[in-house]
Amino acid sequence: MPSYSRMPAGEFAKVNSQTGEPRLDILRRIMRSGEEIPKIDGAMIKILNNQENAEAIDRIESENKAQKIETNTGTIISSLIGKSPVFGGAGTGAGMTGQTSKGESLQCVYCVALANDSTTKPFLEYNQDDLKKALGKTKVDTSFENMMELDASWHWSAYWTAKTLKKKGYLNGNMTFHRGDAVMKSIYDAKTKAIKNSNLPRFSDDKWNPGDIWAVARGYNPKSLPTSSIQELNQEILKLLKEKKLIGISLKKITKDSGIKCEILNAEDGLETHQFKSGQLMVTFARKGSEFWRSQKGDIFFDKNSKMDVRTSSALTAPNVEIQLATARGGRAGWGEITQTFKKRLNKTVPSNNTLKTIAKDLNAKGEKSRYANDYYKMAKMVHPQLSKDEFMSGLSSPVSKIHSKIAAIYVVSCLVNSKGSKADLVVTDLVNFAGSKSDISSAYLKVYQ
């Protein structure tokens, strides 16, 4: 039985590094679903779905302290919950790290296995011999043994993703699949040359094309990609994707065999547009009403039912916005992109992260007497007119890291709420397009997600 690292409150404040989902949100989801998770000794438990546990999880976030959690085997301290794969961790046995590379490499193997299977067998009929045979048509940077150490949820995800790709016509027996190898490198090398030849500044690989794995038709060599301009390269990438000769595939972990989406993105000229709806900085509870300092984030609602949150990923790091999908995070735009679009669209000079840290420390040390206290209270009140001054000021004794994340959310959300006309729409459009790797120099890719 594997053992796991502890999960003190500081670990719960972070996100799953593979999916980007906040760990406390994962814990809440596990409580509601009744999913089993391990303690640090590997023993499996279920978190009881009751009000006491919901409030205990909220206190982990607000007080940054371990809390008592009721389970099907008795009450435990939350720090005894194991840092298992669902939280982005792994067991302490050899080869249990690096889940991203393992999961993406495993996906390549399942793609080959299903592409060469005319009947698409049920999941449980694919054994290690089948998968090892499929490995011959993959070029990945993870050993077969390390892939097989991933828990069953990753295998199910890889199977469901491959099954969806096959149903949509993106898998066939003439394809090889690549992750972290020379073929994949040659694709991004072409991007680098095309960017340079277009006299454009550097542009990260994943923002040009976030393909986690690449499918290549037999007989096609990516070294023949054109590089005279980024526009010419992008046209060729789209053409090859439609011809199923070269496909960059962006992956999200799939949790069930329904509601799986498979879409080509960046296929049309021009960018998508989005509409800002509202912003929120308070967490609402049925029994207790709304509380401002219960969370360290803010929410931005856009279009019909879409949402992104504003927060830090870990203590005092630069804040970002992330789009929220049903089972995973949907892409991220950093503080640099936020700064850029606020200046361009709203003519606002966003505080740097160092400035935010300075303000947070001053607020924590001086409370209501801080020269920043009234300014940030007024911004928060723009979003929530019902917010009392006493409630806002009382939260300034929170940990500096929480204040830092919260004031970033206050600044961003209040500016959008207070914006005139369509300016907030333009900001949201910029952030969503960047988070989703959509820009006028981004290329087409295939995305599989729920």
N, C-alpha and C positions, 0 to 999 in steps of 0.2 A: 504494500500500500504506500503510495507516494506521500510525502509530507510537504507542507506549504509554508511560505513566509506569513507572518502575522499581518493583520490589516488594522493598524492604529488609525485614529481619526485623520491624521495627516495623509495616509494612503487613500482613505475614502474621499478626500478632497480632490484627488487627481482624476484623470480620465483613463479609460482603457486605451492604451497606446495604439492598439490595432484598429479599433473602431471609432475612437474619439468620443465615445459615449461616457458621460460622467459616471463615476463608480457608484455614487449614491443613487442616481437614477436607475442603475442596474440593480442595486439592492432593493429598491422599491418595486421594480418589475418582477424580480424573483419572488418577493413576498406575495405579490398579487397572483402570480402564476402557480405557486407551489412547487417550483423547480428545486430539486435537491442540489446543494452545494457542499463542499467539504470544509471541515474545520482544519486547523493547522496540522492535526495528526492524521488527516485523511478520512476520518469518519464522516459519513454523509448525514446532513441534517436538512430540515425544511423550516424556513422562517414562517411562523404563523401569520396569517393575514388578518390582523386585528388593529384596532385603533391605538393600542399601547405601543405596538411595534412601529406603526406609522409615526407616532410622536417621538419615539426613541431615535428613529432615523433622522427626523428633522432636528433633534437636539445634537446629533453627531455633527450636522452641518453648522448649526448656529453656535454651539458651544465649543466645537473642535475638541471634544472629549469622547472617550469610549462610553458606551451605554449598555444597559442590560437588554438583551434580545430574547424573546420567548421562541423556543423551537419545539419541534415534535418530540425531542428527547430531553427537554428541560430548559431552564434559563441559562444563557451563557453571556459573557462579555463580548461585545462586538469585535474587539481586537483579536479574539480567538477564531474569527472567520478566516479561512485560508485564502491567500492570494492566488486563486486558481485561474484557469484560462478565461472564465467568463469575465473576470476583472482585468484581464490583460496580463496575468501572471502565469506561472507554470510550476510544476513540481520541482523538487530539488534533485531529482535523478539526472544523470548525464543526458545532454542533448535536449533539454526541455526549454531552451530559450530560442529567441528569434522566430516567433510565431508568424510574422508577416511573410518572411521568405519561405517558411515551411508551407504555409497555407496557399500561397500563390503557386509554388512549385507543385503542390498536391493537386491544385486545380488543373495544371497542365496535364498531369497524368490521367485524371478522370476524363478530361476532354478527349484525349487520344483513345482511352478505353471505350467510351461511348461512341466516338466517331467510327470506330472499327467494328462496332457491334450492330448488326442490322436489325436486331430485335429490341434493343435497349432493355436489358435485363433489369429486374428489380434490384434495388440497392444491395440487399443482403446476399445477392448471388455473385457480387464482385468480390473475389478474394485477393489475397496478397499476390498470388501467382499472376492473376489477370492484370493487376496494377503494375507489377514488376515488368511484365511483358510490354505494357504500354509505355513504360519509361524509355524504351528504345527510340521512340519518336519525339522525345522531349529533350530540350537543352536547358537545364536549370542549374541553380547554384546551391542546391540542397541535396544531401544524400537521401537515398530511399529510406534508410533506417530512421533518419530524423523525421521525415514526413510521416512515417507510420506511427511515430510517438504522439502525434496530435490526437486529442480526444475525439470521440465519435461525432461531436457536433460539427467539426471541421470537415470530416468525410461526408456527412450528410449535405453540408453546404456545397461542397465541390460537386457532388453528384447532382443535386438539384440545379445548380448553375449550368453544368454540362448538358443536362437533360433539356433545359430551356434553350440553350444555344443550338442544340441539335434540332429541336422542334422548329426554331426560327430559321433554320437552314444555314447556320454559321459553322457547322462542323461537318467535315467529311474526311474520308480515309487518306486523302492526298495532302493533308496538312501536317506540319510540325508545329510544336508549341514551345515558346521560349520565355525564359525569365532570368534576367541577370547574366546573359551570355553575350558572346561576340556579335551575334545577329541583332540582338536588341540594342546593343551599344552602337552598332552601325546606323540604326534608325535615328537615334538621338544625335549622333555625330552629323548626320545630314541636316538636322534642324539647326545645329550650331553654325554650320557653314552657311546655311540659307539666311539665318539671322544676320550674320556678319556681312554677307553680300548684299543684304537689303539696307545696310547702314543703320541698323536698329540696335538699341541697347540689349544687354544680355537678358534672356528670358528663360526661366527655369524649365527643365524638361517636363515636369508633371503639369505645369500650366500651359505648355504647348500641347501636350497629349498625355493624359493621365493613365495610359494603358499600363496596367499592372503586369499583364502577360500579352504576348503577341502571337497570333496565328499566321503562319506563312505557308502559302501554297507551294507544293513541290515544283521546282523549276524556276521559281522567282527568287531573285537575289536583291535584297534591300540596298545593296551597295550601288545599284543603278538609279536610286532615287535622285531627282533633279535638285540642285542646290543653288541655282542662279538667283533665286529670290524666294522668300517665305511664301508668297502667294502661289508661285508655281508649285512649290513642294506641297502646300495644302491641297491644291487642286488634284495633284497626283494621289495623295493619301486618300482623299474622298473617292476618287475613281477606283483605286485598288480595293478599298473597303467594299464598295458596291459590287465589284467583280469577285469578291471573296478571295483575293490574292494576298492581301496584307491587312490584318485587322488588329488594332490595338483594343484591348478589352479591359475596362475598368471594373473592379470587383468590389462587392460588399458582401459581408457574411450573410447567408440566407438561413433563416430559422424555421421555415416551414414550406411545404410543397404547394403553396397557393399565394396569389398576389405578387408573383415574381414579374418584374418588368425588364424588358430587354429593348433598349432604344439606341438609335444612332443620334449622337449629339454633335453639334457644330456642323451639321450638313447643309444648312442654308446660309446664304449670304446675309450679313447683318446680324445684330445681336437681339436676343429676346428682350422684351421690356416687361417690367413688373410694377405693381402698384402697392404703395405703402398703405396699410390700413390703420394700424394703431401700435402703441408701445405699452409695455407693462414692466413695473419694477417691484411689485408686491406679489407675495404668494398668498393664495386664498385657501382657507380651510373651512369645511362645513360647520364645525363646532366653534371655531375661534375667530372666524372672520378673516380679515387680511392683515398680514404683518410685513412690514417693510424690510427688516433686517434678517428675516428667516433664511433668505438665500443671498448668494453673492453675485447674482446675474441679473440681466434684464432680457426681456423678450421683444422681438420685433415681428409683428404679424404683417403678412403681405399677400397679395392676390386673394384667392378665395379661402383656402384653408392651409396656407403655408406659414412657416415660422422659422426664424433664426434666433439664436441667443448670443448675447454679448457677455463675455466673461474671460477670466484667465484660465489657462489649462493647468497651471500649478502656481504655487505661491510666488507672487511678485514678478512673474514673467509678463511679457507684453500681451495685452488683451487681444482678443480676436472675435470675429463673428463666425458661427458655424450653422449651416442649414441643418434642420432636424428632419430625418426621415423616420419611417415607422420602426425600423430595426437597427438603424445605424446613423452615423453622422453623414451629411450629404456634401461635404466640402467646406473649406475654411478660407476666409480672407483675414489677413493679419492687420496689425495696427498701422503698418505702412500703407496698406491699401485704403484703410479707413481714413487716415490722414489725407491721402491724395484726393479721394472723392469728396471729402468735406470741404477741402480748399477749392476744388474745381466747381462743385455744385452749390455750396452754401457760403463760400467765402469765409469759412471758419478755420482758424488755426488750432488744430487739435493739440492738447498737451502731449508732450513726449512721455514715454513710459517712465523715464527718470523723474520727470516732473510729477507724474501721478504718484510715484512712490514717495516723493518729498511731501506732497499734499497729504497722503494717507498717514504718514508718520506724524505730521503736525496735528491732524485731526485726532489721532489716537492719543497723543500726548496732552493736548490742550482742550479737547472736547469742544463745547459750545464757544469757548473763548478763542478758538482758532480763527484766523482771519478768513479761512476758506469755508467755515461752517455755514454761514448764512447763504453764501452763493450756491453751494451745492444743495442746501435745503430748498431754496427757491426753484432750482432746476427740477428737483424731485417733485415738488408741489405742482409744477406745470403738468406733469404726467398724472399725478394722483392728487387732485385738489383736496381730498379728504384727509391727507396725511397731516398729522399734527406736528408742531414743532418739537414738543416733548418727545414724541415717539422717534423722530429723526435724531435728535440730539442724544437720546439715551443709547442709541446704537453705536455711537462713536467710541465706546469703550471696547468694541469688538476687536479681534486680532487685526494687526496692520494689513495682513494679506487679504483679509475679507473686505476691509474698507477700500483697499486698492482696487480690487476687482469691481466692487460696487460703484465707486465713483466713476470708473470708466464707463460702466453701464448707464449711470445717471447722465453723463455727458452726452453719450451717443443717442440714447433714447429721447432725452429732452430736446435735443436739437432737431430730431426728426419730427417730434410732435409739434414743435413750435415753428416748423418750416412753412413757408407760404406756397400755395399753388402746387405745381408738379415737381418742385425741387426735391422733396423727400422721395418721390417716385424714382427720380434719376439716381439718387444715392443708393436706394435699394437695388435698382437695376445694375448699377456698377458692382455692388458687393455680391449679388447673386451670380452674376456672370463670371466674376473673378473666382468666387468660391467653387463654381462648377466648371472651371477651366474653359470658360467661354470668353473669347476676346477676338478682336479683329485679326489677330495673328495666331489664334489657336486652331488646331486641326481636328478633323472629324474622328470620332472614336465610338466604340460600342460600350454601353454601360448596362450592367446587370445588377439589379437591386430590388429591395422590397419597400 
